[in-house]
Amino acid sequence: MMVLANNGDYGEIWAIGAGALAVLGHSRSVWLKFGGGKSVATGLGVLLALSWPVALSAFGVWLAAMAVWRTVSIASILAAIAAPLLMWGFAQPWPYLGLAIVAAGFVIGRHRSNIDRILAGTEPKMVWGTDGSQQT
């Protein structure tokens, strides 16, 4: 859908509209009673459609943060903060930068409870077992 929206007249407007709705829809899923979701993962997909260099760089920020803090929420927040900076740094169109700013604010806002747990020192860390299994 994003690739189709990115073609023709008003392509940037259609692309950011489709991207914003995809992130919102995956964050407030009707199937999950408007709770929970995968807005960060969907946001990565939107970034890939808009600008793959920005997407790969933001994913690199996410990976680096996971390596350092082993906390998904910290990695997600830092990648969200990095996305608009990367859009600007890679000289992407202004509508894309605007979407990245709004989406970053949305992602950070959705992580309020995680931020409270991070500050309290109670946010779970990702730990991998010796057999390769994931533990929290």
Secondary structure, DSSP 8 states (H G I E B T S, - for coil): -HHHHTSSTTHHHHHHHHHHHHHHHHHS-GGGTT----HHHHHHHHHHHH-HHHHHHHHHHHHHHHHHH--HHHHHHHHHHHHHHHHHHTT--HHHHHHHHHHHHHHHHHTHHHHHHHHHT-----EE-TTS-EE-
